[in-house]
Amino acid sequence: MLTLKAVAFLSAGALLVVVAFMALDLQLMVLGLMLLSFLAVSKVMKLNIEADRKLETERILEGERIKVVLKVRNRSSREAFVILYDELPPEVRLVRGSNRQVLVLEAGGRTRLEYTIEAPLRGHYTLGPLKVRRRDFFNLHFEEELVEEISYFSVYPRFPELEKFPVRSYQSSYFEMMPLHLTGLGYEFFCIRDYIKGDPLKRINWKVYARTRELMVNEYEKENLNDAFILVDAREVTKAGTPLANSLEVGVKLAASVAAFLLKGRNQVGLITYGGPDNAYVVPPAPGKNQLDSILSVLVGVKPQGDEGFKVALDKARPYLTPRTTLILISPLDFDETVVTAAKEVANSHRFFVFSPNSHEIEREVAGAFTSKHTMLELEKRLVLEELQSFGALTATIPGGEVLPDVALINAKLSELSQPNFKRVIA
Amino acid sequence: MIGAVTVVVLLVSVGIANLWPWSMERQLSAYTGHWNDISFMRLDLEKEGYSIDNIMSSPRVLDTQDRWDRSLLIVAGVERPYTKDEITSISNYLERGGKLLLADDRGYSEPLLKQLGVLLTINTTRVYSPSYLKNPDFIELSGYIDSGPVFSTDYTVLSDKPATFDGAIPGTIFLTTDNDSWMDTNGNKERDLSEPLKTYVLGIFVSGNTYLSDPSIFINDMWVRDQNAKLGVDIVRAMLPYGGKIIFDESRHVSTDSAHRAQKGVYDIFIFVAFDNYARGVVVAACIIAVLFYLRYVRLPTDWRHLPNLDEPYLVNYQEGAISQSDGLRIRILLENRVRVALRLSSKEFNLRKRDLMAKVLDDPDLIRFYRSWDIYKKEDLERVLDKIKDIEITCPANLDGGAS
């Protein structure tokens, strides 16, 4: 590659040759050729650089920091004036040290770059490759090469902890098609059975023992939703706002909160993200901590892309749905023509929650202006939410604009939805 | 870049290969001292006070000067033909005051002679004469010059296997064979009855220029024999009596040496590009385009600094600005949906009774007027209507089945 100076030389040389042709001037021709020859002569061979990067940790939460140490060695037999630059993803901040170094690297010489980065945004990231730029003595040419030393780290979303979620165990009308209610940890009495060695003493029904002289223990109904499916909208439009504050980020954190809450209560939770072919992930419903890891892994990597609507996601979820499955849609609902039709199909047969990040509020804060067009857009969205409510969906608008959604407000909205005679919430 | 260099190298190579007559041998150079070169002639002319110059590339360089007074172009040995442009250049040179001494025993100069109006034919058949020196190939010629400072001078010169002029001679003859010469037409090196004895012409003056059918009288090996040197110098003196510049045309010589061949090929390409208007235009345009192309795609070193994009805005809904008159239909649909959703009706149900329902539900005259004539509403009116739609209280008509909010 040429530097700006070399481009000037090249232009001047070429211009002189052209003018020499036009004016039939041999001296100009010689001068032009000299300039061009100078460029050719100053070009020399490549370097051989070796790099090794060490990361303090490979998994952090949003807002945490990682210390990086990169050792660089010049394995070629000559020294060189080089610029080293360790490529960082644009989603991280450099908080200490530098990922760039300008130095004369001697033959066989070593150097190291030490720096600390802060990752405020969830995602799977790569560090590197190391970029090396070498200039020649006259600063006419520069050679750039990549040292393929790549490191990986993941930033997990920092999500708010929910106090409650308005789902309850209920008797299915499709009794014969469903598995029987299971005993488990809960508060509602389910049955009584003989004592088995190992049963906790506190569950022995002493009144029955007094009456029958036989040890019997109470069984409680497992407070289990059976399964819930979280559908996260990751279409291209969900990135409206800034990388830190947008509908998808709000949705991801809310999905993580809901999944963590429900899995903690020993429910089965599944996840679908939708938008395009590259961000359509399906995590089948399952209980347990490993399931939370699976869900978080997906949520870490999901990127805004595509324009496939809710209908496509619902079709993908159908194989996993039972009549008792609760559907939780997290979407700003913008530009999704399919959401009303698809919601109408499922709202009567499933418990259906719609959490809609307030994309207009997020965007408005970024744009810094409010016009009559915005009134129209907000009104259109309000009508969509009202229509979903008319199908029986429980809807809540989630405020945006912050890195973390307002936990208190979310909990308040969930409490409202939990009321026996709930009043649908319209923000 | 590598591709461009490859293309240039290929073009140059092809040019060299096409332009060079590979089978010929090099001789008659004024700058090398082999027996068959003419460097002795150059040195003697220098001693006579003439300035010496040469043409290495092409006679087209003669176009670069407007006047050629007191200049003599010596072409000794034409080993490859002149191009049409080169013939024109020599013709123009003569019109601008230059003079020509052309010695060609191969016949490649005939197109040039025709252009100059000198209707001579060069016969390359061997001529023999009883007047030879040591070797029958070296026949003696008789010369006579009476022109300018050279007064009535006779010469005896030696030549090596000379060619001769055929047909009518258009000028003043100054160099011939003797009367007993004969042309060996059948190549048996003996005189047959069909090969008559006669005098053959080898040199003439025409319009101040000199034409010879035999350059061998000037080669180093001959220059020192008989009166070759005297004749050679006197020819030049007769043509340039007051001194001047002598230009040796080296462009017609062919070398067997590969380096010389390559050098000559490059000269030819250079001259072709430099003097042909079309070629020059194409090269200039190509150079300009190449430079522009390179500058367009050259990648200058970028500043390597980490710039987080965490605050970079991305707008979807809020880049359109305020509503305009074209949004009238959209607002009308919004009004319909507002009523439909409030009445809890499906689209199908609503569409069946839309006109009737809207008339019953809307009690604001402004909204009713907008619903009927939305397309004439201007921007400010639309904004007012939009505010009303936002705050409208919708009451279910008494005779409507189904709920209302």
Interface residues (C-beta under 8 A of the other chain):
Chain A: M1 L2 T3 L4 V7 L10 S11 A14 L15 V17 V18 F21 M22 L24 I83 Y85 L88 P90 E91 V92 R93 L94 N99 R100 P120 L121 K131 R133 F142 E144 V237 K239 A240 G241 T242 P243 L244 N246 D334 F335 S359 H360 E363 R364 V366 A367 A369 T371 S372 K373 H374 T375 M376 L377 L379 E380 L383 E386 E387 S390
Chain B: T64 V273 A274 R280 V283 V284 C287 I288 A290 V291 Y294 L295 V298 R299 L300 P301 W304 R305 H306 L307 P308 N309 L310 D311 E312 P313 Y314 L315 V316 N317 Y318 Q319 E320 G321 A322 I323 D327 R330 I331 L334 N337 R338 V341 A342 R344 L382 E383 L386 D387 I389 K390
